[in-house]
Amino acid sequence: MYKKYLEKYEHLKDWERIGIGEQLRRWAGKYPDKTAFIAESGELTYSEFDAETDKAARGFLQLGLKTGDKVVLQMPNVMAYPVTLFALYKIGVIPILALYAHREKEVRSMISLTGAVAYIVPEKFQGYDFVALAKKMQSEFDSLKYVIVDGDGGDVKLSDIKSEEGELPEVDGYSNAHLLLSGGSTGIPKLIPRTHTDYIYNMVKCAERCRMTEDDVYLVALSGEHNFPLCCPGILGTLRAGGTVVLCKNSSPDEILDLITEYGVTVTALVPTMALMCISLFENDDYYDLSSLRLLQVGGAMLQDAQADEIMAKYPCKLNQVYGTTEGLMFITEVDDTDDVIKSCQGRPIDDATEIRIVDENGNDVPEGEYGEVICRGPFTIDGYFEAPEANKTSFNEEGFYLTGDKAMRDKENRYRLAGRVKEQINRAGEKIMPSEVEELLCKNERIIDAAVVGIDDDMLGQKICACIIYKEGAAELKYKELIDFLSSEGLGSYKMPDEVRMMTEFPLTNMNKVNKVELKKMIENE
Ligand code: AMP
């Protein structure tokens, strides 16, 4: 982000030009003896965490890292992850937050785009040999001076990077804090440069919306490098409030439920699939105790109405719908919204300073209550991807609005309801169909647990509609006619009826855990 762009927002409350590392110092000063982090390996209080990150920050400087250097950080949710992350924030070294699900293709593109000087990895995680990947990258890129491993096998051991001596530099709040990865529906992720100042501002607004307090225990269930568990309000929002962050290493439903039970978790963030998967587990096992939960945040992908109903009926807490983009823009429901409101929308914008428009394909505003593409410009939405001139031409308009590609409508209460991606729209013989509409109805069927609808190329129609369906365990597959009759009974227009149906046991997912529709389409077309 450019300084000039950020200066426009200096009048905002909670807008501060200081680094995230400095923020941590303040939080540690306020809550020194409270538990900041709980991980498999142990616990750290705020003052211990602050001290650990200071030591690691000095160690990184001694190793030769300098303010402005880029480093690929790819770690599971273990204690070394936040310690390393905050150490890098404290010296203005810019981590590229790779997910542990990223592999050679994605990591290669991150290094080649940024000239990263170091790559920080676990030794092995979930059976994958990260050291081998890191060594391979090192043989390809001269820029990559250090392979740093949380374990053995690298140039340097992460646990050896610490020092009691040395001054830490002052970090400008308007400098780049980290490079996050864009969700996208496929392919190589684009890099999202967020500054210290805008990221903290974004977090403060999420934390206020979710009413985070010192009593909150937040579970990092999704990969901690993702924007959702990092900032919405996530790790940062919990630390600001003086709460406790619990790290869930493998992100499996049983581990999530175990940790909620063991540590009295009050808030966590899940994608819809994960939230639904947990239900079948805790319904069948009395050991799990979810009574401490006050807020279950669900976001990152479409939550169908029937799925929202299921979650609201089964979890003993409020559902908190979150629509978020790592690029910035966010909507979140209010803690005291009624269930009917929560079910019907993804909430209101988290701040007043963001300009949000809903436009048609010509860029003109649509009337209230009608669907269009959401575009926005504001204090914490980026004005361009990192080193991506081509993508920037298509993702931002001339006035600097970010074109989300998401389809939504705004009601008179300033609440937003998402309806999938603009680009996902299927064009069948000139008729436009939003897959999300068909998916939502399919999920209402009592035998169906999840559905993904894609447009398949067709000589006659241009595209035909293919519905891919996952059935509930033990449920019998619907015959084609039964399915069409069901959709008709739900009122679906005849031109929106699936031309083809596929039964599946799982969908291909992107690294961000969204249904990879491009891959799904390819699978069907290659059959
Ligand atoms: P990411 O940057 O990975 O968080 O992905 C952002 C994208 O995920 C958005 O542009 C939407 O397409 C999608 N998304 C996020 N939250 C929701 C939601 N609650 N409902 C529907 N789509 C969502």
Residues whose N, C-alpha, C, O or C-beta is under 5 A from the ligand:
A	BS01	AMP	L181 S182 G183 V298 G299 G300 A301 M302 L303 V322 Y323 G324 T325 T326 E327 Q346 T404 D406 L418 M512
